[in-house]
Amino acid sequence: MINLLLEEDKKILRREYHMRFASIVLALLSLACVLTCILLVPSYLFSSSKVTLAETRLATWNTINKDITALDTSGIITDTNTKLALLHTATQSNVSDLVLGQVLSLRISGVTFTQILYNNRADGVRVVEIHGTARSRAVLRVFKDTLDKSALFSSVAIPLSTFLERSNIPFTVSLVLK
C-alpha cells in the first residue's frame, strides 16, 4: 500500500489523535467527579441532619440536667487526685498493708465490702470501719466470729440492729487495732 500523506500531515494527525484521546479521558474523569459529587449529596445531607439532631439532643439534655453540666470537673479531678495521693501514702505504711490484707483475707463468701475506712484518732486508737452487705444473718455472724479470732484486732463491734433483717443485710463493722 502506498502512503500518500506527507510526514508533516502524519505528525499533525498523530497530534490530533493524542489531543482527542486526552480530551476524552479528561471528559470521562470530569464525568466521574460530577457523578461522585452527585452521589455523595444524599450522604452529606443525611450526615448533616444527624449532626443537627445530635446537637439538639445534647442541648435538650443539658437543659434538663443543669446540675450535672454545672459541676466543676476540674475541682472534682483535683479532689480525686488529692484523695489518691493520700491513699498512696497510706498504702505505703506497714499498718495499712497489714490491716487491708488481713481484712480482705478474712472476708467469706456471701459478704461484700462497699467501703473500708481507716481512722487514726488523736488519742492514738486506730479504728477500721468496714461497710458492706451480707447475704444472711448466719453469714454475717460467721464473718464477725472470724474477725474476733484474728489477733490483729482488739475488739470487733457490729450494732445489734444490723441483725434485724434476714437477707441482704447492710452492715458496719468497727475494728479496733491492737
N, CA, C and O of each residue as an XYZ file, in Angstrom:
712
protein
N       0.834     -1.153      0.000
C       0.000      0.000      0.000
C       0.889      1.230      0.000
O       1.943      1.272      0.636
N       0.448      2.176     -0.700
C       1.228      3.383     -0.877
C       0.733      4.412      0.137
O      -0.468      4.607      0.325
N       1.688      5.052      0.775
C       1.368      6.066      1.757
C       1.389      7.412      1.065
O       2.445      7.882      0.640
N       0.211      8.042      0.949
C       0.100      9.265      0.198
C       0.226     10.516      1.059
O       0.290     11.624      0.526
N       0.261     10.360      2.363
C       0.346     11.521      3.255
C       1.801     11.910      3.465
O       2.705     11.077      3.527
N       1.969     13.158      3.564
C       3.295     13.682      3.840
C       3.627     13.458      5.325
O       2.737     13.262      6.152
N       4.905     13.491      5.632
C       5.354     13.264      7.002
C       4.803     14.323      7.951
O       4.478     13.992      9.092
N       4.688     15.542      7.543
C       4.125     16.603      8.378
C       2.654     16.370      8.642
O       2.181     16.628      9.749
N       1.928     15.894      7.667
C       0.496     15.610      7.860
C       0.308     14.456      8.840
O      -0.639     14.448      9.628
N       1.226     13.469      8.785
C       1.153     12.353      9.716
C       1.366     12.845     11.164
O       0.686     12.391     12.084
N       2.311     13.769     11.349
C       2.560     14.327     12.675
C       1.344     15.098     13.167
O       0.974     15.010     14.338
N       0.729     15.849     12.270
C      -0.466     16.615     12.648
C      -1.593     15.659     13.042
O      -2.308     15.920     14.010
N      -1.761     14.563     12.310
C      -2.811     13.581     12.617
C      -2.548     12.901     13.969
O      -3.468     12.702     14.762
N      -1.286     12.550     14.215
C      -0.942     11.949     15.495
C      -1.226     12.916     16.647
O      -1.769     12.523     17.680
N      -0.853     14.179     16.456
C      -1.097     15.186     17.479
C      -2.594     15.338     17.718
O      -3.022     15.427     18.869
N      -3.389     15.369     16.673
C      -4.842     15.478     16.815
C      -5.411     14.239     17.523
O      -6.326     14.345     18.339
N      -4.852     13.060     17.194
C      -5.294     11.825     17.849
C      -5.025     11.884     19.348
O      -5.891     11.558     20.159
N      -3.826     12.300     19.701
C      -3.484     12.407     21.129
C      -4.337     13.457     21.825
O      -4.753     13.258     22.966
N      -4.600     14.563     21.158
C      -5.448     15.616     21.738
C      -6.859     15.081     21.960
O      -7.448     15.321     23.014
N      -7.415     14.351     20.972
C      -8.767     13.795     21.113
C      -8.792     12.757     22.244
O      -9.718     12.722     23.054
N      -7.754     11.917     22.276
C      -7.679     10.888     23.320
C      -7.609     11.538     24.708
O      -8.307     11.118     25.631
N      -6.776     12.551     24.846
C      -6.639     13.243     26.138
C      -7.936     13.949     26.521
O      -8.323     13.952     27.689
N      -8.612     14.552     25.525
C      -9.863     15.251     25.838
C     -10.950     14.254     26.253
O     -11.772     14.575     27.111
N     -10.973     13.061     25.667
C     -11.958     12.047     26.061
C     -11.663     11.545     27.477
O     -12.575     11.377     28.286
N     -10.366     11.304     27.771
C     -10.006     10.857     29.120
C     -10.364     11.914     30.147
O     -10.912     11.584     31.198
N     -10.068     13.177     29.872
C     -10.424     14.262     30.789
C     -11.932     14.402     30.937
O     -12.428     14.672     32.030
N     -12.664     14.218     29.840
C     -14.128     14.290     29.902
C     -14.673     13.161     30.772
O     -15.586     13.381     31.568
N     -14.118     11.947     30.626
C     -14.570     10.831     31.449
C     -14.226     11.051     32.925
O     -15.030     10.733     33.802
N     -13.039     11.591     33.201
C     -12.676     11.892     34.585
C     -13.587     12.952     35.194
O     -14.008     12.822     36.343
N     -13.892     13.997     34.435
C     -14.789     15.024     34.965
C     -16.196     14.483     35.136
O     -16.896     14.867     36.073
N     -16.626     13.590     34.238
C     -17.939     12.964     34.406
C     -17.951     12.107     35.668
O     -18.939     12.104     36.402
N     -16.857     11.376     35.929
C     -16.775     10.564     37.139
C     -16.796     11.448     38.384
O     -17.443     11.095     39.370
N     -16.109     12.581     38.363
C     -16.121     13.511     39.504
C     -17.517     14.078     39.733
O     -17.968     14.170     40.875
N     -18.187     14.449     38.685
C     -19.542     15.001     38.810
C     -20.480     13.941     39.378
O     -21.266     14.234     40.280
N     -20.409     12.706     38.860
C     -21.263     11.628     39.372
C     -20.959     11.333     40.842
O     -21.868     11.076     41.632
N     -19.688     11.373     41.195
C     -19.320     11.153     42.591
C     -19.911     12.230     43.488
O     -20.449     11.934     44.556
N     -19.810     13.466     43.055
C     -20.384     14.565     43.844
C     -21.889     14.423     43.962
O     -22.458     14.638     45.033
N     -22.539     14.058     42.858
C     -23.999     13.893     42.887
C     -24.382     12.750     43.821
O     -25.355     12.860     44.568
N     -23.627     11.658     43.784
C     -23.953     10.528     44.636
C     -23.605     10.773     46.106
O     -24.172     10.119     46.982
N     -22.697     11.690     46.393
C     -22.349     12.000     47.780
C     -23.305     13.003     48.430
O     -23.314     13.128     49.655
N     -24.089     13.701     47.659
C     -25.005     14.702     48.210
C     -25.993     14.074     49.196
O     -26.172     14.633     50.278
N     -26.652     12.932     48.886
C     -27.569     12.362     49.885
C     -26.865     11.969     51.188
O     -27.414     12.165     52.272
N     -25.668     11.423     51.087
C     -24.923     11.058     52.302
C     -24.585     12.298     53.110
O     -24.687     12.285     54.337
N     -24.186     13.361     52.445
C     -23.867     14.604     53.135
C     -25.105     15.164     53.828
O     -25.028     15.593     54.980
N     -26.238     15.162     53.143
C     -27.466     15.676     53.746
C     -27.880     14.820     54.945
O     -28.307     15.349     55.972
N     -27.752     13.502     54.811
C     -28.093     12.605     55.920
C     -27.177     12.853     57.113
O     -27.643     12.926     58.250
N     -25.889     12.982     56.861
C     -24.932     13.225     57.945
C     -25.177     14.568     58.612
O     -25.120     14.667     59.837
N     -25.443     15.590     57.835
C     -25.686     16.903     58.432
C     -26.967     16.909     59.255
O     -27.039     17.580     60.285
N     -27.988     16.160     58.809
C     -29.206     16.080     59.614
C     -28.948     15.328     60.913
O     -29.516     15.675     61.949
N     -28.091     14.291     60.873
C     -27.738     13.570     62.089
C     -26.974     14.472     63.054
O     -27.186     14.401     64.265
N     -26.092     15.313     62.532
C     -25.321     16.230     63.384
C     -26.260     17.220     64.066
O     -26.140     17.457     65.268
N     -27.188     17.797     63.313
C     -28.116     18.755     63.925
C     -29.013     18.064     64.950
O     -29.333     18.643     65.988
N     -29.419     16.822     64.658
C     -30.237     16.074     65.615
C     -29.454     15.806     66.900
O     -29.990     15.950     67.998
N     -28.195     15.418     66.762
C     -27.368     15.165     67.940
C     -27.149     16.445     68.736
O     -27.178     16.420     69.966
N     -26.929     17.563     68.049
C     -26.743     18.837     68.756
C     -28.001     19.259     69.500
O     -27.912     19.763     70.619
N     -29.171     19.062     68.901
C     -30.418     19.422     69.589
C     -30.650     18.499     70.791
O     -31.110     18.952     71.839
N     -30.334     17.207     70.642
C     -30.486     16.291     71.779
C     -29.529     16.665     72.900
O     -29.899     16.611     74.073
N     -28.304     17.044     72.553
C     -27.340     17.471     73.572
C     -27.817     18.738     74.271
O     -27.704     18.854     75.491
N     -28.344     19.681     73.511
C     -28.851     20.915     74.114
C     -30.030     20.613     75.039
O     -30.135     21.195     76.118
N     -30.911     19.711     74.626
C     -32.049     19.322     75.461
C     -31.564     18.642     76.737
O     -32.054     18.937     77.827
N     -30.606     17.737     76.599
C     -30.064     17.034     77.763
C     -29.405     18.014     78.720
O     -29.558     17.893     79.935
N     -28.669     18.988     78.181
C     -28.008     19.979     79.030
C     -29.021     20.848     79.769
O     -28.782     21.226     80.915
N     -30.159     21.174     79.126
C     -31.171     21.977     79.823
C     -31.871     21.155     80.902
O     -32.235     21.696     81.946
N     -32.064     19.870     80.669
C     -32.711     19.023     81.666
C     -31.781     18.763     82.841
O     -32.220     18.776     83.991
N     -30.502     18.528     82.566
C     -29.523     18.158     83.589
C     -28.566     19.311     83.866
O     -27.356     19.184     83.675
N     -29.107     20.419     84.311
C     -28.272     21.594     84.568
C     -27.294     21.358     85.705
O     -26.187     21.896     85.695
N     -27.700     20.543     86.699
C     -26.818     20.311     87.838
C     -25.579     19.524     87.445
O     -24.519     19.714     88.041
N     -25.685     18.656     86.469
C     -24.519     17.879     86.024
C     -23.585     18.742     85.198
O     -22.366     18.664     85.353
N     -24.142     19.562     84.325
C     -23.290     20.400     83.474
C     -22.645     21.517     84.275
O     -21.618     22.056     83.863
N     -23.234     21.877     85.423
C     -22.674     22.964     86.225
C     -21.565     22.484     87.158
O     -20.924     23.291     87.831
N     -21.340     21.173     87.198
C     -20.297     20.658     88.081
C     -18.931     21.171     87.650
O     -18.636     21.311     86.463
N     -18.133     21.438     88.629
C     -16.763     21.879     88.370
C     -15.898     20.632     88.250
O     -15.416     20.103     89.251
N     -15.706     20.165     87.019
C     -14.972     18.917     86.828
C     -13.506     19.052     87.196
O     -12.898     18.087     87.658
N     -12.931     20.218     87.003
C     -11.524     20.369     87.381
C     -11.372     20.289     88.897
O     -10.378     19.757     89.392
N     -12.340     20.810     89.631
C     -12.310     20.704     91.085
C     -12.478     19.260     91.539
O     -11.831     18.823     92.491
N     -13.339     18.529     90.865
C     -13.542     17.122     91.195
C     -12.264     16.334     90.916
O     -11.866     15.476     91.703
N     -11.632     16.635     89.794
C     -10.395     15.939     89.435
C      -9.305     16.249     90.452
O      -8.572     15.351     90.865
N      -9.191     17.511     90.858
C      -8.188     17.895     91.855
C      -8.459     17.193     93.181
O      -7.535     16.686     93.817
N      -9.726     17.162     93.599
C     -10.092     16.499     94.846
C      -9.783     15.006     94.776
O      -9.260     14.432     95.731
N     -10.102     14.385     93.660
C      -9.824     12.962     93.487
C      -8.325     12.686     93.512
O      -7.877     11.712     94.118
N      -7.559     13.538     92.856
C      -6.101     13.361     92.870
C      -5.538     13.503     94.275
O      -4.614     12.781     94.652
N      -6.088     14.431     95.054
C      -5.646     14.596     96.441
C      -5.951     13.348     97.258
O      -5.115     12.874     98.027
N      -7.157     12.827     97.079
C      -7.532     11.615     97.810
C      -6.662     10.430     97.388
O      -6.269      9.613     98.220
N      -6.366     10.346     96.094
C      -5.498      9.265     95.631
C      -4.089      9.406     96.196
O      -3.449      8.409     96.532
N      -3.610     10.633     96.300
C      -2.287     10.840     96.882
C      -2.275     10.422     98.343
O      -1.315      9.809     98.810
N      -3.353     10.754     99.073
C      -3.455     10.327    100.471
C      -3.519      8.810    100.574
O      -2.895      8.210    101.450
N      -4.267      8.204     99.685
C      -4.374      6.752     99.679
C      -3.029      6.126     99.351
O      -2.662      5.094     99.913
N      -2.296      6.754     98.441
C      -0.984      6.229     98.074
C      -0.025      6.282     99.258
O       0.726      5.337     99.500
N      -0.054      7.389     99.990
C       0.830      7.470    101.166
C       0.356      6.514    102.257
O       1.175      5.968    102.996
N      -0.955      6.306    102.366
C      -1.473      5.385    103.379
C      -1.118      3.950    103.037
O      -0.832      3.156    103.934
N      -1.129      3.605    101.761
C      -0.814      2.224    101.401
C       0.664      1.935    101.530
O       1.067      0.772    101.555
N       1.480      2.972    101.613
C       2.903      2.741    101.784
C       3.244      2.381    103.225
O       4.324      1.861    103.507
N       2.318      2.661    104.129
C       2.605      2.353    105.520
C       2.393      0.864    105.773
O       1.583      0.217    105.109
N       3.114      0.347    106.718
C       3.056     -1.069    107.058
C       1.705     -1.429    107.665
O       1.196     -2.527    107.438
N       1.119     -0.510    108.438
C      -0.149     -0.778    109.112
C      -1.260     -1.015    108.104
O      -2.008     -1.985    108.223
N      -1.376     -0.144    107.117
C      -2.473     -0.285    106.179
C      -2.335     -1.543    105.342
O      -3.337     -2.193    105.043
N      -1.097     -1.907    104.952
C      -0.902     -3.147    104.210
C      -1.331     -4.346    105.039
O      -1.996     -5.257    104.545
N      -0.948     -4.332    106.280
C      -1.275     -5.435    107.174
C      -2.781     -5.515    107.414
O      -3.371     -6.593    107.341
N      -3.396     -4.371    107.699
C      -4.828     -4.343    108.008
C      -5.645     -4.723    106.781
O      -6.508     -5.597    106.861
N      -5.386     -4.083    105.654
C      -6.159     -4.386    104.456
C      -5.975     -5.829    104.031
O      -6.940     -6.495    103.655
N      -4.760     -6.313    104.087
C      -4.519     -7.714    103.732
C      -5.259     -8.663    104.652
O      -5.840     -9.647    104.195
N      -5.243     -8.377    105.938
C      -5.924     -9.236    106.911
C      -7.436     -9.196    106.712
O      -8.090    -10.239    106.705
N      -7.993     -7.996    106.550
C      -9.442     -7.860    106.380
C      -9.890     -8.553    105.099
O     -10.899     -9.258    105.094
N      -9.156     -8.358    104.030
C      -9.539     -8.982    102.765
C      -9.375    -10.496    102.802
O     -10.140    -11.215    102.159
N      -8.402    -10.983    103.534
C      -8.229    -12.431    103.621
C      -9.296    -13.069    104.508
O      -9.609    -14.248    104.342
N      -9.852    -12.312    105.439
C     -10.884    -12.849    106.333
C     -12.293    -12.769    105.743
O     -13.232    -13.324    106.313
N     -12.446    -12.100    104.633
C     -13.778    -11.987    104.001
C     -14.229    -13.367    103.548
O     -13.464    -14.114    102.938
N     -15.483    -13.697    103.854
C     -16.020    -15.013    103.496
C     -17.028    -14.854    102.367
O     -17.429    -13.739    102.033
N     -17.427    -15.957    101.793
C     -18.403    -15.946    100.708
C     -19.746    -15.464    101.240
O     -20.185    -15.900    102.304
N     -20.385    -14.590    100.525
C     -21.668    -14.034    100.954
C     -21.537    -12.665    101.573
O     -22.544    -12.034    101.896
N     -20.306    -12.186    101.748
C     -20.060    -10.858    102.312
C     -19.371    -10.024    101.247
O     -18.347    -10.423    100.693
N     -19.945     -8.861    100.969
C     -19.314     -7.940    100.016
C     -19.016     -6.630    100.725
O     -19.809     -6.154    101.537
N     -17.880     -6.062    100.413
C     -17.478     -4.795    101.006
C     -17.822     -3.663    100.057
O     -17.616     -3.773     98.848
N     -18.342     -2.582    100.602
C     -18.573     -1.383     99.804
C     -17.588     -0.283    100.158
O     -17.295      0.592     99.344
N     -17.077     -0.340    101.396
C     -16.164      0.722    101.838
C     -15.349      0.219    103.021
O     -15.867     -0.463    103.905
N     -14.059      0.570    103.024
C     -13.189      0.280    104.164
C     -12.534      1.597    104.555
O     -11.843      2.225    103.753
N     -12.764      2.012    105.817
C     -12.240      3.288    106.300
C     -11.219      3.028    107.405
O     -11.410      2.156    108.254
N     -10.143      3.794    107.377
C      -9.102      3.699    108.407
C      -9.013      5.046    109.095
O      -8.875      6.076    108.436
N      -9.092      5.045    110.425
C      -9.064      6.292    111.179
C      -8.032      6.171    112.288
O      -8.112      5.281    113.135
N      -7.073      7.068    112.272
C      -6.062      7.131    113.332
C      -6.457      8.305    114.229
O      -6.145      9.457    113.929
N      -7.143      8.003    115.325
C      -7.675      9.049    116.194
C      -6.563      9.795    116.919
O      -5.418      9.347    116.970
N      -6.931     10.948    117.480
C      -5.965     11.784    118.204
C      -5.496     11.102    119.493
O      -4.383     11.344    119.957
N      -6.355     10.246    120.069
C      -5.959      9.565    121.301
C      -5.090      8.334    121.039
O      -4.757      7.604    121.973
N      -4.726      8.102    119.798
C      -3.823      7.014    119.451
C      -4.521      5.714    119.102
O      -3.862      4.737    118.744
N      -5.844      5.682    119.199
C      -6.592      4.477    118.863
C      -6.771      4.427    117.343
O      -7.188      5.402    116.719
N      -6.450      3.281    116.771
C      -6.600      3.102    115.322
C      -7.824      2.237    115.061
O      -7.912      1.108    115.543
N      -8.770      2.778    114.290
C     -10.041      2.113    114.051
C     -10.211      1.884    112.556
O      -9.928      2.758    111.736
N     -10.684      0.678    112.223
C     -11.023      0.345    110.841
C     -12.522      0.094    110.806
O     -13.049     -0.694    111.592
N     -13.207      0.773    109.883
C     -14.642      0.542    109.696
C     -14.842     -0.131    108.354
O     -14.301      0.297    107.334
N     -15.638     -1.203    108.376
C     -15.956     -1.924    107.151
C     -17.449     -1.773    106.908
O     -18.261     -2.136    107.760
N     -17.807     -1.243    105.757
C     -19.205     -1.132    105.344
C     -19.417     -2.148    104.226
O     -18.569     -2.305    103.347
N     -20.552     -2.833    104.270
C     -20.810     -3.817    103.232
C     -22.183     -4.412    103.354
O     -23.058     -3.885    104.041
N     -22.358     -5.545    102.658
C     -23.635     -6.235    102.634
C     -23.380     -7.722    102.854
O     -22.472     -8.302    102.259
N     -24.195     -8.331    103.718
C     -24.104     -9.769    103.964
C     -25.347    -10.436    103.403
O     -26.441     -9.872    103.418
N     -25.151    -11.649    102.908
C     -26.251    -12.373    102.290
C     -27.315    -12.769    103.317
O     -28.507    -12.754    103.006
N     -26.894    -13.125    104.545
C     -27.848    -13.541    105.575
C     -27.258    -13.256    106.957
O     -26.104    -12.849    107.091
N     -28.089    -13.484    107.981
C     -27.634    -13.281    109.357
C     -26.507    -14.259    109.701
O     -25.517    -13.892    110.334
N     -26.680    -15.493    109.274
C     -25.688    -16.522    109.600
C     -24.328    -16.178    108.990
O     -23.294    -16.339    109.639
N     -24.333    -15.711    107.759
C     -23.080    -15.341    107.094
C     -22.429    -14.181    107.840
O     -21.214    -14.174    108.035
N     -23.225    -13.207    108.257
C     -22.692    -12.060    108.989
C     -22.122    -12.499    110.338
O     -21.079    -12.006    110.768
N     -22.803    -13.416    110.992
C     -22.327    -13.915    112.298
C     -20.994    -14.656    112.139
O     -20.085    -14.488    112.952
N     -20.883    -15.480    111.085
C     -19.633    -16.210    110.836
C     -18.511    -15.226    110.527
O     -17.377    -15.418    110.967
N     -18.817    -14.182    109.779
C     -17.812    -13.167    109.453
C     -17.336    -12.458    110.724
O     -16.140    -12.221    110.890
N     -18.272    -12.117    111.623
C     -17.892    -11.459    112.884
C     -17.028    -12.396    113.734
O     -16.036    -11.959    114.318
N     -17.395    -13.670    113.807
C     -16.600    -14.627    114.579
C     -15.201    -14.779    113.998
O     -14.229    -14.915    114.742
N     -15.096    -14.757    112.688
C     -13.789    -14.847    112.026
C     -12.933    -13.640    112.375
O     -11.735    -13.773    112.624
N     -13.547    -12.460    112.393
C     -12.804    -11.250    112.761
C     -12.411    -11.272    114.240
O     -11.333    -10.801    114.604
N     -13.291    -11.822    115.096
C     -12.983    -11.916    116.529
C     -11.764    -12.798    116.783
O     -10.993    -12.538    117.707
N     -11.586    -13.823    115.982
C     -10.477    -14.758    116.164
C      -9.144    -14.183    115.700
O      -8.088    -14.719    116.036
N      -9.183    -13.103    114.935
C      -7.951    -12.512    114.425
C      -7.176    -11.853    115.556
O      -7.758    -11.194    116.418
N      -5.872    -12.033    115.547
C      -5.024    -11.472    116.597
C      -4.713     -9.999    116.351
O      -4.129     -9.340    117.211
N      -5.090     -9.483    115.201
C      -4.768     -8.101    114.837
C      -5.723     -7.100    115.495
O      -5.360     -5.942    115.699
N      -6.944     -7.543    115.829
C      -7.966     -6.626    116.331
C      -8.224     -6.882    117.819
O      -8.330     -8.025    118.262
N      -8.321     -5.781    118.576
C      -8.619     -5.930    119.995
C     -10.120     -6.024    120.243
O     -10.554     -6.676    121.193
N     -10.918     -5.372    119.391
C     -12.373     -5.509    119.529
C     -13.031     -5.407    118.158
O     -12.553     -4.714    117.260
N     -14.154     -6.129    118.030
C     -14.952     -6.136    116.806
C     -16.370     -5.815    117.228
O     -16.948     -6.519    118.057
N     -16.943     -4.748    116.660
C     -18.286     -4.333    117.077
C     -19.209     -4.229    115.867
O     -18.903     -3.565    114.877
N     -20.357     -4.913    115.982
C     -21.427     -4.796    114.990
C     -22.682     -4.425    115.760
O     -23.029     -5.111    116.721
N     -23.372     -3.367    115.372
C     -24.603     -2.998    116.084
C     -25.648     -4.118    116.002
O     -25.783     -4.776    114.971
N     -26.383     -4.324    117.098
C     -27.409     -5.366    117.131
C     -28.535     -5.100    116.132
O     -29.160     -6.033    115.628
N     -28.784     -3.837    115.854
C     -29.857     -3.505    114.906
C     -29.561     -4.029    113.507
O     -30.462     -4.135    112.675
N     -28.317     -4.350    113.253
C     -27.945     -4.892    111.953
C     -28.584     -6.257    111.729
O     -28.910     -6.610    110.596
N     -28.764     -7.024    112.793
C     -29.275     -8.381    112.680
C     -30.801     -8.448    112.570
O     -31.359     -9.545    112.576
N     -31.491     -7.310    112.471
C     -32.948     -7.315    112.363
C     -33.422     -7.846    111.009
O     -34.456     -8.509    110.931
N     -32.695     -7.567    109.980
C     -33.099     -8.043    108.651
C     -32.636     -9.472    108.459
O     -31.700     -9.928    109.116
N     -33.310    -10.189    107.536
C     -32.975    -11.595    107.324
C     -31.982    -11.800    106.180
O     -31.109    -12.664    106.264
N     -32.112    -11.013    105.117
C     -31.221    -11.219    103.967
C     -30.810     -9.870    103.397
O     -31.463     -8.853    103.632
N     -29.716     -9.882    102.643
C     -29.139     -8.659    102.060
C     -28.995     -7.581    103.135
O     -29.552     -6.488    103.030
N     -28.247     -7.920    104.148
C     -28.122     -7.080    105.339
C     -26.989     -6.068    105.146
O     -25.833     -6.467    105.006
N     -27.295     -4.773    105.134
C     -26.215     -3.787    105.134
C     -25.619     -3.708    106.530
O     -26.354     -3.647    107.515
N     -24.307     -3.708    106.622
C     -23.674     -3.717    107.923
C     -22.509     -2.744    107.979
O     -21.975     -2.302    106.962
N     -22.138     -2.429    109.228
C     -20.943     -1.647    109.522
C     -20.236     -2.326    110.676
O     -20.809     -2.505    111.750
N     -18.986     -2.705    110.450
C     -18.189     -3.368    111.476
C     -17.092     -2.405    111.892
O     -16.370     -1.882    111.042
N     -16.958     -2.163    113.200
C     -15.889     -1.323    113.720
C     -14.813     -2.217    114.335
O     -15.083     -3.001    115.244
N     -13.608     -2.085    113.828
C     -12.490     -2.903    114.313
C     -11.477     -1.990    114.973
O     -11.032     -1.017    114.365
N     -11.106     -2.287    116.207
C     -10.077     -1.513    116.899
C      -8.799     -2.332    116.838
O      -8.763     -3.490    117.253
N      -7.743     -1.707    116.308
C      -6.468     -2.404    116.166
C      -5.745     -2.458    117.502
O      -5.871     -1.561    118.336
N      -4.996     -3.516    117.682
C      -4.192     -3.666    118.927
C      -2.987     -2.769    118.875
O      -2.192     -2.747    119.815
